[in-house]
Amino acid sequence: MSNKTKKRLIRIFNVNIPLVVLFIITIFPLYWTIVTSLKPENQIMKLPLKYWPSPITFDNYKYIWNNMGFDVYFWNSVMVTVISTVVCTVVSLFGGYAIARYPYKGKKLTYLILLVSQMFPGVVLMIPLFEIFKNMGIVNSPYSLILTYTTVRIPFCMIMISGFVAGVSPALEEAAQIDGCSVLGAITKIVVPTIAPGLVAAGAFAFVSSWNEYVYAFCFLSSERYFTLPIGLKLMKGEFSVAYGSLAAGCVMALIPVILLFAYIQKYLVSGLSAGAVKG
């Protein structure tokens, strides 16, 4: 056996096979969720288990959309997530720019506070936030979630974006200002296009974190017309039984926007994360 063949076999057993096994372990739960969502309810727990639905049915999707209120939950999630993501990204852009560009007293302390704020579990803030929103009269409304998601995600996004801004040469902005741009014009025309992958990475983090969030939504919302998708999925579990087909369909429905988003921004996200890692 030649050395080339030996190296190829070693690579197959040490790299290729473990990667294939890891891929199967990772992707199988998603596959099984999709398969379960396409099965009739009376076949889901039937033995022997079928690894492919026969016949394929979309009744579970129709049922939760038309009868379980998932159309309302879906659009509530879209509204809350999109608004909080946009506001969080814009505020973090200007905050991160200020941290990266302007020297001021307490700058290191500000950065430290932003970092420390990420170490506290979210449940610590529930009672204070509930009292604040109760006094503001916005408990049991989407505004409570929008404010919470925005403020909770801003520190991390601000730190992330400040690293990208620090990697942009100030000379580019100075040249734009000499040509007549204001500071805001230099940011929008020079900085933003340059750090676009970083903005996409920060926005993706804010989007996914808000889309999947359950604890705050469960604490602040009590009216079904304001429920988001994570709360809607919770309703699939009854006291004595679980509608597995409906639950699986709801999970797939919640996954679709995230999958489409990442499929669209993948190239920006990868370049943004790698650039941020290099610029440290």
N, C-alpha and C positions, 0 to 999 in steps of 0.2 A: 504494500500500500504506500503510495507516494505521500510526501509531506503535504502537498496541496490538498489531497483527499482527506488526510487526517485533520487538517485545519478546518476544512469544510464540515466534516462530521462534528468536530468539537463545537463549531459555531452553531450548528443545527441543534445539538443537545443542550448547549449552555445558553443560547440566546433565542433562537427561533421558537423552539418548543415551549420554553417558559413564557415567552411573549404571547404565543397562541393560547396557552392555558389561562394566562392572566386576562386576555381579551375576552375569552369565553365567560370567565367568572364575572367580569365587569358588565358585559352586555346581556347576559342571560336574564337578570331580573327585568330589564327593560323589555326584552323580547317576550317574556312570560306575561308581563302586564299588557302588552299589545294583544297577544294571543287571547288572554282572558277577556279583554274588552270586546273581542269579536266572536265570542262563544255565546250561545243561548244560556240563560241562567241555569237551566236544569242540567246542563252538561259540564258545568265548571268543576263541581265536586264529584263527578261520576268517575268510577274506576272501571277499567284502567285509564289513567290520564292520557289525554291526547295532546301531543305537542304541536299540533296544527289544527285550527278550528275547522270543523266540518259539520254542518255548513257554516259559511261565514255570514254573520249577521251584524247589522249596524243598529239593532234595536236598542242596545244599551245607550248609545250616543243620542238617539232620538228621544229616549225616555228622560234622560237627565236634562236635556236641553229644553224639552217641551213641558215636562211635568215636575221636574225638581228645581226649577229656577236657575239653572246653570247659565242661561243667557244673561240674567241679571248679574250673577256673581262674576262672570267673565268680564263684562264691560265695566263693572265696578273696579276690578283688578287692573284693567287696562288704564282707566282714568287715573286712579291713585298712583300707579307705578310710573306712568309716562310723565305726569306733572311733577312728581317728586324727583324723578331722574333728571329732568331738564333743569329744574331749579337748583338741585344739588350740584350738577355739573357746572352751571354758570357761576354760582356763588363760589364753588371750589376753584374755578379758573382764576377769578380775581383775587381770592384769598391766597391761593398758591403763588400767584404772580407777586403779590405784596411780600410774602415770606422770602421768595427767591431773590427779589430785586432790591428791596429797600432795607437798609440797616436802621435799626431803632432799638431803644432800650427795652430789654425784656424779650428780645427775639428768641433767644434760646429757651427762655421760660415758656413762651408761647408754643414753641415746637414741642417741648416736653409735655405740656398740658394736653396738646392734641394727641400725643402718643399714649399718655396715661389714660385718656378718656376711652381708648379702645380696649383697655384691660378689664373694664367693669362689665359684668353680664347685663343683658338688656332688662332682665326682670327687676333689677335694682331701681330702674327709673319708672316702673309702671305706676306705683302709688303716687309719687310726686306729679308725674304727668297727668294722671287721672284727676287729681285735685286741681291742677292748673286748668285743664280743659273743662272741668266741671264749672269752675268760676267764670270761664270764658263763654260757657254755654254751647260748646261744640262737641261734647261727648255724644256718642252715637251719631256721628256724621263723618263723611269722608275727610273733612278738613283735619280732624284729629290725627288720622293716619298720614295724611300728606305732610303735616308739620313734623310729626314724629320721624317718619322715614327720612325726610330731608335733613333734619338736624342731626340725627344719629349717624348718617352716612357722610356728612360733610367733612369731619375731621380726617378720616382715612383718605378720602378723595383729594382733600386739600394737600395732604402730605405727598400723595402720589404725584399730583400735578406739579407741585413745587419742584420736584426732582427733574421733571421734564423741562420746565421753564429754565432751571439753572443750567441745563445743557445747551440752551440757545444763546449765542453770542450777543451781548448787549450792543455790540457795534452795529448789528443789523437794525436794531430799533433806533439807534442814534442816527443812522443814515436815513431812515424813513422820516424821522422828525426833522432833519435838515431839509428834506425835500418837501416839507410842509405838513406832514402827518402830526396829529395830536398824539398824546400818550395812548388814548383809547384806540385811535386809528392804527397806531403801530402794533398794539396788541391784537386787534382783529385781523390786520393784513399781513403781519409778519409772524407773530408768536403762534396764533391759533393754527394756521396752516402747517407750521413746522412741527407742532406737538400734537397734531391731529390723532395719531395712534394712541398717545397717552390719554387724550380726552375720551377716545372710544373705550379704552381699557377702564378708566374710572367710571364712565357711564354704564358700561356693562356690569361692573361690580354693583353699582347703585341699583340698576334695573333688576338683576337677579335677586339681590338681597331683599328688595321691596316686594317683588313678585311672589317669593316663597314665604314671606313673613307670616307667622301665625299668632304669636303670643300677644302682640299689641292689638291686632285685629280682634282677637277673642276677648280681650279685656275692655276695649273701647266701644265695640259695636254690640248692639242688642237687637236692632231691627233687621229683619231678614232682607229688606230691600237694599241695605247697605253692605251686606256680607260680601267678602271677597272669596276667591277660589279656595284658599286653604280652609276657611270656615265651611264652605260648601262641601268639601271633601269630608270634613268631620261629621257632617250630617248623614253621610252614607253609612255610618256605623250605628246601628240601632242598639237597644238595650239587650236584646236576646238573639239578634241575628245580624249578619253583615251581607249587604247586597254586593257581592264581589264583582259581578259584571259591571254594575253601575259605578262602583268605586274605581275599577280599573279604567273604565272609559273616562271618568273624571280626571284621573291621573294623566292619561294620555292627552286629554284636552288641555291640561295645565302645562304639559311639556312642550306642546307644539310651538307656542310663541317663542319660548326660550331657544328651542332648536333652530327655528327659522332665523332668529336674531343672530345667533352665533354662526350659523352658516353664512350669513351675509357679511358679518364684520370679522370673520376669522382672520383674514390677512392683516387687517389693521390691529387686531387684538394681539396676535403673535408678535408682530413687529413692535408694538407698544410695550408689551411686557419685557421683551428682550432688551429694548432700548433703555427702559427704566432700570433693568438689572445692571446694565453696563455703566450707566451714569451714576448708579448707587446713591 
